[in-house]
Amino acid sequence: MPAPLEPDTTPEEYRQRALLLADLGRYDEAADEIAAGLTAEPLEVNLLATLARIHLIAEQPTEALAAADRAVTADPKALPALVVRAMALVDIRRYAEAARIAGEILRDWPEDPYAQRTGAALLSESRNGQEALNAAWNGVRVAPTEAEAHLVLAVVAARLRLFDLAQRAYGEALDLDSTIGDAGRETGIVRFERRRWARAIEDLAEEASLSGPQAPPIPPSPETPAAPKSDGSVPPSPAPQSPEAPRSPDAPSSPEGPSSPKAQPSPAAPPPPSVSLPSRPVLDISEESAAAVRETVGYGAGGVVVAAVLTSAMTLISAGISRVWAGLIGVLVFGAVVFWFRSRLPEPAGVVLRRLRGSDRKLAVAVYLAFAAPLFLLAYAVVGGPVPLVAGMLTAAVAEVLMLIRRRP
């Protein structure tokens, strides 16, 4: 349960506490602190964006998307909210929407280093290609001394199989910040983006090593430019450091070489700190899901009734034409109902239907009837006769009645 809001405690102070707890891996307590802040400011954008990051690092993208949606609703131009929403959309594989948001970020903040490198990485995750590579180069141009810009360029280039460029960019990132090599094992959400991109480059390096031996690096050429140095110059052709095995600056080395019997193995990396994940969502989105279900029932049932009436009228002209019409409109209505239902829900459809079966059976029956009603139009197209049309209209009418009864106080 979230702690009660203390007197004279601002939502920002609760957010700072959450950041400190997240750095310790105590994401459940961090979420509780955010919940306490939201009791005073339910639409505070920074609190909602931070909550979304907590759910993302806890691998709970559905809950993250719910928090990000509320943050974007409160402030559609808040950059942190747009970033976490795009990340959540990528994690639940809604790539087209994520790519659209990434494009908006790149277009609306052309000179913001954070926006440019983050937008490039998100575009690469959702819709890789030359546009993502151009955006990554622009991120390096805007902030050539920031290691994360070069890290993003390495990720985008590796996804495009430009391994030579990826190695050079990763090496430049390590030169600027040697801790990049261990960023994938960091906890906390202050540097969440850096952790995400570092893990991406590790996964891409592993995929490249499994796909076969990699060709040796080649000198830079006009077709394969090298990553710029922090002073804006392009380096000659240094021996690139492979992202598969970045060497930690603190790693001990043996002068006798690895083949010497006296050489001692390097100590194993310390295990990552234990983390505690949020066990329940902070935001209650059940009512939002119920509203989406009611909209689906209303539109679906109403569409079936109208289609059935028009089909009955067309039988006066030609029974064959009315059956063809019924088949076409039945497919369209059924597809539209399914698409609307899935796109409007803030959480997976299976979760919503299970909750409705346990807590609101009338609405659950109504939505199932709304899905079944268009199928009677298809049945009429196959067998003809008035029975399928009447059954479809009755099914839709019952769905509407159940929804109305459920909404009565």
N, C-alpha and C positions, 0 to 999 in steps of 0.2 A: 504494500500500500504506500502511496506517496506520502511523504512527510507533510504535515500541515504548514501552510505558508506562515513564516515567522513575521512578526511585525517589523516594518521598515526594511524588509529584505526585497530587493528588486529582482525581477526575472533574470537580469544579466548576472547577478550574483549566483543564482541557482545554476545558470548555464556554466559559469566558471567552475563551480563545484563539480558539475557533471564532467567537464573536461578533465579535471584532476582525477576523478574516479576512473574515467575511461583510460587514462594513462596507466593506471594500476591494473587494468584488465577487469575491473569490476563494472561491467556494462549494465548489469541489472540495477545496481544502485545508482549508476549514472542516469538510467532511464527514469528511476523514481524521482531523482532531483528535477529532471525536466518536467515530469508530471506535476510536481509541486509548483513549479513556476507557471505552468499552464493553467493552474487553478485561478491565478490572478489575471493572466493575459492569455486567453485561449487562442488568440490569433497572432501571437508574437512571432515574427518571421524567423528570427535567429534561434529561438527555442525550438521551433518546428524543424528547421533545417538541421540543427544539432541532433534532434531526436532521429531524424531520417538517417544521419550518418551512423548513429549508434546501431540502428537496425541493420544498416548495410554491412558494417563490420562484423555484426553478429550473424550475417548471412540470412537475414529475414527481409528479403526484398519487397514482399507484399506489404508488410507493416511500414517499411521505409517509403514506399510509394504513397501510402495513405497520408503520412506526415508531410511528404514533399508536396502532395496535391494541395493540402491545406495551406502550406506556406506560399505556394504560387498563387492560390486564390486570394490570400491576404495582400500579397504584393507581387503582381505579375512580372515586374522588372527586377526582382531581387536575384542577383547573380548566384549566391550560394544555394538558393532554393532551386533555381533552374539546373544547376550542376548536379545536385543530389537526385533531382527528379529524373534527369537523363540517365544517371548511373542505375537507379532502380529499374527504369524501363529496359536498360540493357540486360540487367540480371534476370528479368522475367521474360526476356527474348522478344520484347516489343521494339524491334530495331528501327522500324520506320519512324515511329514517334521520337525515339532517342536521337536519330539523325536529324530530324527537323529541329529539335531543341539545340543540338550542337551547332547547326547552321545559324540559328538565331544568336547564339552566344558569340560566334565568330564575327557575325555581321554587326552586332550592336556594340561590341567592345573591341574595336580594331587595334587600339594601342594599349590595351590592358594585358600585361604579361601573363597573369594568372588565367584570364579568360581565353587568351589565344592558345596557350599550351594545353589547357584543360579541354577546350572545345576541339582541338585537333585530336587529342587522345580519345575523346568520346566519339568523334566522327569515325576514327579508325576502328573503334570497338563495334560500332553499329553499321557502318557502311564504308569499308576500307576502299582506298583508291587514291588517285592523284590529288584529289581535293584535300584529303587528309594530310598527304605529304606536304602539299603547299602550305597548309595551315601550320604544320609542325615547323617548317622552315621559317615561317613568319614569326612563330613564337621564339625561335632562336634569335631572329633579327631584332625583335623588340627587347629581349633580355638576354644578351649573349653571355653574361656573367652568372646566370642562374643555372644551377646544375639540373634542376627539374626540367627546364626547357630542352636540354640536350638528352635527358632521359626519355622524354616523350618522343623526340625525334628518333631515338633508337628503337622505341617500341613500334612506331609507325613504319619505319624502314624494315624492321624484322618481319612485320606482318605482310609487307609487300615483297618479301624474300630478297631484299637488298641488304644482304648480310655484311658486306664490306662497309657500307655506310652506317649500318647499325653498330658495328664494332667501333668505328671511329667516334660516333656520337656518344656511345656508352663510355668509351675511354675518356672523352672530354668531360663527361659528367663526373666520373671518378676523380679526375684531376681537380675539378672545382669543389667537390665534396666527397671525401673518401668514405663517408658513412653511407653513401648510396648503395654500396655493395651489400649492406645488412638491412636495408630499408624494408625488405619483404618480411622481416621477422619482427618489425616494430609493433607495439601495441598503442592503443590510443587513437584518437580521431583528429588531433591537431594536424598531423601530417598524413591524413588518410589517403589523399590523392597520390602522394609519393609512394606510399606502401602499395597501392593498387597498381601503379605503373611498374614498380620494381618486381612485383610478383608476375606481372604480365611478361616482362622481359625474361624472367627465369623460365616460365612455361614455354615461351617461344624458343628459347635456347635449347630446352630439352626436346621439343618437337623437331628442331633442326638436327640435333644429334641423332635422333631415332630414325630420321628419314634417310640417312646415309652420310657418308663422309663429305665434309664441307670443303669446297675448293679453297686453296690458299688465297689470302688477301692480295688484291691487285692494287697498283698505284692509282691514285685518283686521276680521273680524266674528265673531260667535259661531260661525258655521259654519266659518270659516277662521281659527283662532287664530294669532297670531304667535308666533315662537319667543321664549322668555323670555330676558331679559338675564341677565348673570352674577350680578346682585344679586337675581334672582328676579322682577323686575318685567317687565311686558309692554310693549315699546316702542310708540310711536304708529305711524305709518305711514311709516317712512323709505323713501327711494328704495332698493330692494333691489339688492344687487350680484349680478349674474348669475353662476351657477357656470360658464357657458360660457367666460367670459373673465375670470378673476380677475386683478386687477392686482397685480403684485409691488410691494412697498413701495420697492424699489430701482430700479424702472424709470424711466429718465429721461423727462422730458416737455419738449416744445418750446413755448415761449411763442408762437411764430408760428403754431401750429396745423398740422394735417396737410396742409392744402391749400397751404401756403406753399412756394414752390420752394426756400427756404433750409432748410426743416425736414429734419433728418437722420433716417433710419430708426433705430429702436431696434436695438441690437445683438442678434444672434441668441443664443438661450439656449445655454449650453455643452452640448456633447453629453454624454450620460450616460457614466459610466466603463465601460470594457470589463469584462465579467464572464467568469468561467470556471466552467462548470457541472460538476457531478459526472458522470463518464463511466460510472459503474457503481454499482449499489446497494450501500450499506454493509451492510445486513442480508441474510443469505441466507435467503430465504423459500421456496426450492425444496422443502425437506422438508415445510413446512406445506402447500404445494400438492399434493405427492404424497400426504400423508395425506388431504386432501380428495378426491382422485381415488379412493383406495382405499375411502373411505366411500361414495362414489357407486357404485362397482362393487358393493360388498357389498349395499347397500340395493336398488339397481336389479335386480341379478341375482336376489337372493332374492325380491323382490316378483314378478318374472316367473314364477319357478318356482311359488310359491304360487298365483298367479292361474291359471296353466295347469293345475295339479292340480284346483283348484276348478271350472274350466271343463270339464275332462274328466268330473268327477263329475256336473255338471249335465246332461251329455248323456244320462244315464240317465233324467232327468225329461223333458226336451224339448230337441231339437237347436236349435230356434229361440231358446229362452230362453238357452241356453248361448252362442249366437253374439252375441246382444244384450249379454249380460253381458261377453263377451270384448271387444267393441268399446268398451264404457264403461270397463272396467278398464284396457284397453290405453292409451286416451287419458290416463286419470288417472296411470298409472304412468310413461308417457313424459313427461308434463308435470312430475310430481314429480321425476323424475331430472334433467331439465334445470334446474328451479328450484333444486334442492339443489346441483347442480354449480356453478351460477353464484354462488349466495349464499355458499357455503363457501370459494370461492377467494379468496386475498388479492391476486390479480393477474388480469389479463384471461385469459379462457379460451384465446384463440388463442395467447398466449405460453406457457401451460402445455403445450398440446398440441404445439406445435412443439418445446419442450424435451424432452418425453417421446419424440417420434419420433426425436430424435437421441441420447438418452442412456438411455432405458428403453423399448424397443420392446414388451416384454411387457405392461407396464402400459398403454402406449398402445393396444395391440390390445384389452386387457381393457376399457378405458373405451369404445372404439368398439363393441364387442360388447354392452356394457351399454346403450348407446343403441339398438342395433338390435334387441335382444331383444323389447321391447314391441311393435315393429312386426309381429311374427309373430302376436300376438294380434289385431291389426287385420286381418291377412290372413285369419285364421281366421273373423273376423266377416263377411268379404266372400265368401269361397269355400267355407268349411266344410271338413270332412274332418279326419282326424287329423294329416296331414303338417305344417300350420303350427304346431300345438300342440307336436308333437315337436321341430320345428326350433327353436321358441322356447325350449323347455326345454334343448335341447342347447347353444344359443348362450349362454344364461345360465350353464349349468354350465361351459362352456369359459372364460367370463370369470372365474368364481370360481376355477377351477384356475390360470389364468394369474396371478391376483393372489396366490394362495397360494404358487406357485412363486417369484414375484418376491420375496416376503417371507422366503423361507428363506435363512439365512446361507450 
